[in-house]
Amino acid sequence: MKRLLSFFICFGILIFWSSCRNDFEFTPSKGQLEFAKDTIYLDTVFTNIGSSTYNLKVYNRSDEDIVIPTIQLENGENSLYRMNVDGSTGLQNDTQIGKFFENVELLANDSLYIFIETTIDIANPDLGALENQFLYTDRILFDSGSNQQDIDVVTLVKDAVFIYPNRTPIDDDDNYIIETLTFDVDGDGTPDETTLQGRFLEDSELTFTNEKPYVIYGYAGVGAGKTLTMEAGARVHFHADSGIIITNEGALNINGALSTDQDLLENEVILEGDRLEPLYEDIPGQWGTIWLYNGSKNNTINYATIKNATIGIIADGNQDAPNDKLTITNSQIYNVSSFGIRGTATSITAENLVINNSGQSAFAGTYGGKYNFTHCTIANYWDTSYREFPALLLNDFIVDENNTLFINDLTEANFNNCIIYGNDNPEFLLENEGSVFNYKFTNCLLRFDNDNLEGTGNYNFNNTLFYVDNVFNQDPDFKDPFENRMQIGSDSKAKGIGSSDFSVSNDILGSPRSGAIDAGAYNFSTFED
């Protein structure tokens, strides 16, 4: 009986409470909406490539439930923007999907999200593109007349040269096969089919200029007797799982130049992903690699920035070539999810090279090879996840899938006036299984503080056959290594420890090296507070 009485009392209260509410009465908005921002900036996009989705939060700060009569794009059905209001895509007809919304309800002291994106064709003659780019704008209008409020929407659109593999339709359901690269993989003189999506560049595509950015889908291949040249100021963007592969008898020449503005790097060649939003500016692993395949030759890179790749550069084979497989100078590689440079039984000369922030090693010379590095900063301040290897790794072996060990001579590995450092310890590892394992560190700043290894095997730092005039475990005083600002300050222990016997005349910024020689790619400077 008591339970039944309690039920009727509660039921009566609910009836009374609900009869006093006005749940289904919304009053028209009076132009008093508030917004999280006054302009929506959709970051730079390439022509015909869809943007990311951006959002605007709209607030009803009043104590009344309101209805917004209209939310629309000012350019109406001709707008190149698309909207979604709290999950609704607008009137469902052929011309106004995502452009126009009516009677949008918003509860008291509540908010809603508007999502907006765009895809724009810069070739549209009505847009008035100027110098391969233009600024496209529109407004989101809330209500009309005296109650109207608006938010600006702005997008910078760039024209680009797009390089992508062919697609062959296989049925009427828009299914297709993407072209893959075919070349001599195993060195037997016979072309082999691969699973690498991409195509070989035509002769007309073998020079990348600074007139427009390049956007690459899949792997752009360079074939026998061909050279891909990138001129000063070129910008190359890669889609996910894309890159460049230089095959047998092909070559890569990146011909950047010193820039006067170290923020814009106007004369450097910059290779990075195709996501232009600031969120992706320093995200590793956005694209594949620059792959200097076995048989490619005379590859040169000068004044280039390679960033946000999976592996910055892979160099395979040609250890005993008359000219080194790769010569890289005045360049930087950073924010890679695996290796900055991975060499395998190859030959590399590097001067004024900076490598930092790699998920594994900044530089790995594996399965032997020939390496000469002068005035290089090989650092690793990776803090995104655990890394297995130090900044510098050298070995003379590989192990195949059957656990078979193969050995190849490390004929030389010389590091002169270099900094090899990072946020782990030790920051170099030397592993040899064969009889020839030639290495030498001269006038370098090194991080190695391990009582169990120091003084044994390859780590006898008193043996002048391998170690001469090095400084260990002293602060390099980098400007901000976690942000890839690898300049050294006036308190750096790399200051003045270099030898003029190995000196490169200018540092990576073009400043002359004179007097006392600093180790690493940069002359020291006094940092401003």
C-alpha positions in Angstrom: 0.0 0.0 0.0 2.8 2.4 0.9 4.6 1.6 -2.4 1.4 2.3 -4.4 0.9 5.6 -2.5 4.6 6.7 -3.2 4.1 5.9 -6.9 1.0 8.1 -7.2 2.7 11.0 -5.3 5.8 10.8 -7.6 3.6 10.5 -10.7 1.6 13.6 -9.6 4.8 15.6 -9.1 6.1 14.7 -12.6 2.8 15.7 -14.2 2.8 19.0 -12.4 6.4 19.7 -13.2 6.0 18.9 -16.9 2.9 21.0 -17.1 4.9 24.0 -16.0 7.6 23.5 -18.6 7.6 24.9 -22.1 9.9 22.2 -23.6 8.6 22.6 -27.1 8.5 26.3 -27.4 11.5 27.9 -29.0 11.7 31.6 -29.5 13.4 33.1 -32.6 17.0 34.1 -32.0 17.6 37.9 -31.7 21.1 38.2 -33.0 22.7 37.4 -29.7 24.6 34.3 -30.6 28.2 34.0 -29.5 31.0 32.3 -31.4 34.3 30.6 -30.5 36.1 32.6 -33.2 35.3 35.4 -35.6 37.0 33.9 -38.7 37.5 30.3 -39.8 40.8 29.8 -41.4 41.0 26.7 -43.5 44.8 26.2 -43.9 46.4 26.2 -47.3 45.2 23.4 -49.6 46.3 22.2 -53.0 43.9 22.6 -56.0 41.4 19.8 -56.3 42.5 18.2 -53.0 39.9 18.2 -50.2 40.7 20.2 -47.1 40.6 18.9 -43.5 37.3 19.5 -41.7 37.3 22.6 -39.4 34.8 23.6 -36.8 33.0 26.6 -35.3 31.3 26.4 -31.9 28.1 28.5 -31.6 26.8 29.4 -28.2 23.3 30.3 -26.9 24.2 32.1 -23.6 20.6 33.1 -22.9 18.1 31.3 -20.6 15.7 30.7 -23.5 15.5 27.9 -26.0 15.9 29.5 -29.4 15.6 28.6 -33.0 17.9 30.1 -35.6 15.8 30.7 -38.7 18.6 30.2 -41.2 22.3 29.3 -41.3 23.7 29.7 -44.8 26.7 30.4 -46.9 26.6 33.9 -48.3 27.5 32.6 -51.8 24.7 30.1 -51.6 24.7 27.2 -54.0 27.8 28.6 -55.8 29.9 28.5 -52.6 32.9 26.2 -52.7 32.5 25.4 -49.0 30.4 22.7 -47.5 28.9 22.7 -44.1 27.5 20.3 -41.5 25.5 21.7 -38.6 25.5 19.3 -35.6 25.2 16.3 -37.9 22.8 17.8 -40.5 23.9 18.4 -44.1 21.2 20.9 -44.9 18.3 20.7 -47.4 18.5 17.5 -49.3 18.4 18.6 -52.9 20.8 18.8 -55.8 21.9 22.4 -55.3 21.9 23.2 -51.5 23.3 20.2 -49.6 25.6 21.6 -47.0 24.9 25.2 -48.0 21.6 26.2 -46.3 19.9 25.2 -43.0 16.5 26.3 -41.6 15.1 26.4 -38.1 18.1 25.2 -36.2 17.2 24.6 -32.6 19.5 25.5 -29.8 18.7 25.0 -26.1 19.2 27.6 -23.4 22.9 27.8 -22.3 23.9 25.2 -24.8 26.0 25.1 -28.0 26.3 23.5 -31.4 29.1 22.8 -33.8 29.3 23.8 -37.4 31.8 21.8 -39.5 33.1 23.2 -42.8 35.4 22.0 -45.5 36.2 22.7 -49.2 37.6 21.4 -52.4 38.6 24.1 -54.9 39.8 23.9 -58.6 42.3 26.8 -59.1 41.6 26.5 -62.9 38.1 27.9 -62.4 38.2 31.0 -64.6 35.8 32.8 -62.2 38.3 32.7 -59.3 41.0 34.9 -60.7 44.1 33.0 -59.6 47.2 35.1 -59.3 50.8 33.6 -59.4 49.6 30.1 -58.9 47.6 30.8 -55.8 44.6 32.8 -54.6 42.6 33.5 -51.4 39.1 32.2 -51.5 36.6 33.7 -49.0 32.9 33.4 -48.0 30.8 34.1 -45.0 28.4 32.0 -42.8 25.3 34.0 -42.2 23.1 33.5 -39.2 19.5 34.8 -39.6 18.9 37.9 -41.7 17.9 41.5 -41.5 18.7 43.3 -38.2 19.3 40.0 -36.4 22.0 38.8 -38.9 25.4 37.8 -37.6 28.2 36.5 -39.7 31.6 34.6 -39.6 34.3 34.9 -42.3 35.7 31.8 -43.9 39.1 32.0 -45.6 41.2 29.5 -47.5 44.5 29.9 -49.4 44.6 27.6 -52.5 47.8 26.7 -54.3 48.3 25.4 -57.7 50.6 22.4 -58.0 52.1 19.8 -60.4 50.6 16.4 -59.6 52.5 13.2 -60.3 50.5 10.0 -59.7 50.3 6.4 -61.1 47.8 5.4 -63.8 44.6 3.7 -62.8 43.1 1.0 -65.0 39.3 0.3 -64.5 38.5 -3.4 -64.1 34.7 -3.2 -63.9 31.7 -0.9 -64.0 31.7 -0.3 -60.2 34.6 2.2 -60.2 37.1 -0.5 -59.1 40.5 -0.1 -60.6 44.1 -1.3 -60.5 46.8 1.2 -59.6 50.0 1.1 -61.7 53.1 -0.4 -59.9 56.8 0.0 -60.7 58.7 -2.6 -62.7 62.5 -2.5 -62.6 65.5 -4.8 -62.0 65.2 -5.5 -58.3 67.7 -8.3 -57.9 70.4 -7.2 -60.3 70.1 -10.1 -62.8 69.4 -7.8 -65.7 65.7 -8.7 -65.9 62.9 -6.3 -64.9 60.9 -7.4 -61.9 57.4 -6.5 -61.0 57.0 -4.8 -57.6 54.2 -3.9 -55.3 55.3 -0.3 -55.2 52.5 1.9 -56.5 53.9 4.5 -58.8 55.4 5.2 -62.2 58.6 6.3 -63.9 58.9 10.0 -64.7 58.7 11.1 -68.3 61.7 13.1 -69.7 59.5 16.3 -69.5 59.1 15.7 -65.7 62.7 15.3 -64.8 63.3 18.9 -63.7 61.5 20.2 -60.7 61.4 24.0 -60.7 60.4 26.5 -58.1 57.4 27.7 -60.1 54.8 25.4 -58.5 54.9 22.9 -55.7 55.0 19.2 -56.7 52.6 16.7 -55.2 53.5 13.0 -55.6 51.2 10.1 -55.1 53.0 6.7 -55.0 56.6 6.4 -55.9 58.1 8.6 -58.7 60.7 6.5 -60.4 63.9 7.6 -62.2 65.1 5.0 -64.7 68.4 4.1 -66.4 70.4 6.9 -67.8 67.9 9.5 -66.4 68.6 12.2 -63.8 66.0 13.9 -61.7 67.1 17.5 -60.9 65.5 19.7 -58.3 66.2 23.4 -58.7 66.8 25.9 -55.9 63.5 26.8 -54.1 61.6 23.7 -55.3 58.9 22.4 -53.0 58.0 18.7 -53.1 55.1 17.2 -51.2 54.4 13.5 -50.8 51.1 11.8 -50.1 51.1 8.9 -47.6 53.2 5.9 -48.6 54.8 7.9 -51.4 58.4 8.9 -52.3 61.1 8.9 -54.9 63.1 5.9 -56.1 66.2 6.2 -58.2 66.8 2.9 -59.9 69.8 1.3 -61.7 71.9 3.9 -63.6 69.6 6.7 -62.6 70.6 9.7 -60.5 69.2 12.4 -58.2 70.6 15.9 -58.1 69.0 18.3 -55.6 70.5 21.7 -56.2 69.3 24.0 -53.5 71.1 27.1 -52.4 71.8 29.1 -49.3 68.7 31.1 -48.1 68.9 34.6 -46.6 65.7 34.0 -44.5 66.2 31.0 -42.3 62.5 30.8 -41.5 61.3 30.8 -45.1 64.3 28.9 -46.5 63.4 30.4 -49.9 66.3 28.8 -51.8 66.4 25.4 -50.1 64.7 22.4 -51.7 62.1 21.2 -49.1 60.7 17.7 -49.2 57.8 16.9 -46.9 54.2 15.6 -46.7 51.2 17.0 -48.5 49.2 18.0 -45.4 49.7 21.7 -45.1 47.9 22.3 -41.8 50.0 23.5 -38.9 48.9 20.4 -37.0 51.0 18.3 -39.4 54.0 20.5 -39.5 56.2 18.3 -37.4 54.4 14.9 -37.5 56.8 12.0 -38.4 56.0 9.2 -40.8 53.7 11.2 -43.2 55.3 9.8 -46.3 57.8 7.1 -47.4 61.4 7.8 -48.4 63.9 8.9 -51.0 65.3 5.5 -52.1 68.7 5.4 -53.8 68.4 1.9 -55.1 71.3 -0.4 -55.8 72.8 0.7 -59.1 71.9 4.3 -58.9 74.9 6.6 -58.9 76.4 10.0 -58.5 73.5 11.2 -56.3 74.0 14.7 -54.9 72.0 16.7 -52.4 72.9 20.3 -51.5 70.8 22.7 -49.3 67.8 20.4 -48.8 65.4 20.0 -45.9 63.8 16.5 -45.7 61.3 16.1 -42.9 58.4 14.1 -41.6 59.2 10.9 -43.6 59.3 7.3 -42.5 63.0 7.1 -43.6 64.7 10.2 -44.9 67.1 8.6 -47.3 67.7 4.9 -48.1 71.0 4.3 -49.9 71.7 0.7 -51.0 74.8 -0.8 -52.5 77.6 0.6 -54.7 80.1 0.6 -51.9 83.1 0.6 -54.3 81.8 2.9 -57.0 84.4 5.4 -58.4 82.2 8.2 -57.1 80.3 8.0 -53.8 76.8 6.7 -54.1 75.6 9.9 -52.3 77.2 13.2 -51.5 75.0 15.3 -49.2 75.9 18.8 -48.0 74.4 21.7 -46.2 71.2 19.8 -45.5 69.0 18.8 -42.7 66.8 15.7 -42.0 64.4 15.5 -39.1 61.2 14.2 -37.7 61.4 10.8 -39.3 59.6 7.8 -37.7 62.5 5.4 -38.4 66.0 6.3 -39.7 67.2 9.7 -40.9 69.6 8.0 -43.3 69.9 4.2 -43.6 72.9 3.1 -45.7 73.4 -0.6 -46.6 76.8 -1.6 -48.1 77.0 1.8 -49.7 79.2 4.9 -49.9 78.3 8.3 -48.5 80.1 11.6 -48.1 78.5 14.2 -45.9 79.4 17.8 -44.9 77.4 20.3 -42.9 74.7 17.7 -42.5 72.2 17.9 -39.6 70.0 14.9 -38.6 67.7 14.9 -35.6 64.6 13.4 -34.1 64.4 9.9 -35.6 62.4 7.0 -34.3 65.4 4.7 -34.6 68.9 6.0 -35.5 69.7 9.4 -37.0 72.3 7.6 -39.2 72.7 3.9 -39.6 75.5 2.5 -41.7 74.7 -1.2 -41.9 76.2 -4.2 -43.7 79.5 -2.5 -44.0 80.2 0.3 -46.5 82.2 3.5 -46.8 81.3 6.7 -45.0 83.0 10.0 -44.5 81.2 12.7 -42.4 82.7 16.1 -41.7 81.2 18.9 -39.6 78.0 17.0 -39.2 75.5 17.1 -36.3 74.1 13.6 -35.8 71.7 13.9 -33.0 68.6 12.3 -31.7 66.2 13.9 -29.3 63.3 11.7 -30.2 60.7 11.9 -27.4 57.6 10.5 -29.1 58.1 6.9 -28.2 60.8 4.4 -27.1 63.7 4.1 -29.6 65.8 1.0 -29.8 69.0 2.4 -31.4 71.4 5.3 -30.7 71.8 8.3 -32.8 74.7 6.6 -34.7 74.7 2.9 -35.6 77.5 1.1 -37.5 77.7 -2.6 -38.3 79.1 -5.0 -40.9 76.3 -7.6 -41.1 72.7 -8.4 -42.0 70.5 -11.3 -40.9 67.9 -12.6 -43.4 64.5 -14.1 -42.7 66.1 -17.5 -42.2 68.4 -16.1 -39.5 71.4 -16.5 -41.8 74.2 -14.0 -41.1 75.9 -12.2 -44.0 79.0 -10.1 -43.5 80.5 -7.3 -45.5 83.5 -5.1 -44.9 83.2 -1.7 -43.3 86.1 -0.3 -45.3 86.0 3.1 -43.7 83.8 5.2 -41.4 85.4 8.5 -40.6 83.7 11.2 -38.4 85.6 14.4 -38.3 84.6 17.6 -36.4 81.2 16.1 -35.7 78.7 16.2 -32.9 77.1 12.8 -32.0 74.7 13.4 -29.2 71.1 12.9 -28.0 68.8 12.4 -25.1 69.8 8.7 -24.6 73.0 7.1 -23.6 75.2 5.9 -25.2 74.5 7.6 -28.6 76.7 5.5 -30.8 76.9 1.7 -31.3 79.6 -0.2 -33.2 78.9 -3.9 -34.0 81.2 -6.0 -36.0 81.2 -9.7 -37.0 84.0 -9.7 -39.6 87.7 -8.9 -40.0 87.5 -5.5 -41.6 85.8 -2.8 -39.5 87.6 0.5 -40.0 86.2 3.5 -38.1 87.7 6.7 -36.6 86.3 9.6 -34.6 88.5 12.7 -34.7 87.8 16.0 -32.9 84.2 15.1 -32.2 81.8 15.8 -29.3 80.4 12.4 -28.4 77.9 11.0 -25.9 79.0 7.7 -24.5 78.9 7.1 -20.7 78.6 3.3 -20.1 81.0 1.7 -17.5 80.2 -1.8 -18.8 81.3 -1.1 -22.3 83.8 1.8 -22.0 87.4 0.6 -22.4 86.5 -2.7 -24.1 86.3 -3.8 -27.7 85.4 -0.9 -30.0 85.1 1.5 -27.1 88.7 1.8 -26.0 88.8 5.6 -26.2 92.5 5.7 -25.6 93.3 3.8 -28.8 94.4 6.6 -31.2 93.9 4.3 -34.2 90.2 4.9 -33.6 89.7 8.0 -31.3 91.7 11.2 -31.5 91.1 14.4 -29.6 87.4 13.8 -28.8 85.3 15.3 -26.0 82.9 13.0 -24.2 79.6 13.7 -22.4 79.7 17.4 -22.3 76.8 19.7 -23.1 76.6 20.7 -26.8 74.3 23.6 -25.8 71.8 23.2 -28.6 69.4 26.0 -29.0 66.3 23.8 -28.8 66.9 20.2 -30.0 63.4 19.0 -29.4 62.3 21.7 -32.0 65.1 20.8 -34.4 67.0 24.1 -33.7 70.4 22.6 -33.6 72.6 25.7 -33.5 75.1 25.6 -30.7 75.5 28.4 -28.1 78.5 30.2 -26.6 78.5 27.7 -23.8 78.8 24.7 -26.1 81.5 22.2 -25.4 81.8 21.7 -29.1 83.1 25.2 -29.4 86.7 25.3 -30.6 87.3 21.6 -30.4 87.5 21.0 -34.2 90.6 20.6 -36.3 91.5 22.7 -39.3 92.8 19.6 -41.0 89.2 18.6 -41.8 87.5 21.9 -41.8 84.8 22.8 -44.4 85.3 26.5 -45.3 81.8 27.7 -44.3 79.2 26.4 -41.9 75.7 25.3 -42.9 74.5 29.0 -42.7 77.3 30.2 -44.9 79.4 31.7 -42.1 83.2 31.3 -42.6 85.0 29.0 -40.3 88.1 30.8 -39.1 90.2 30.8 -36.0 89.1 28.2 -33.5 87.0 25.5 -35.3 83.7 24.4 -33.8 82.5 20.8 -34.2 79.2 20.2 -35.9 77.4 21.8 -38.8 77.0 25.3 -37.1 79.5 27.8 -35.9 78.6 28.8 -32.3 76.4 31.9 -31.8 75.1 33.8 -28.8 71.5 33.1 -28.3 69.1 35.9 -27.7 66.8 35.6 -24.6 
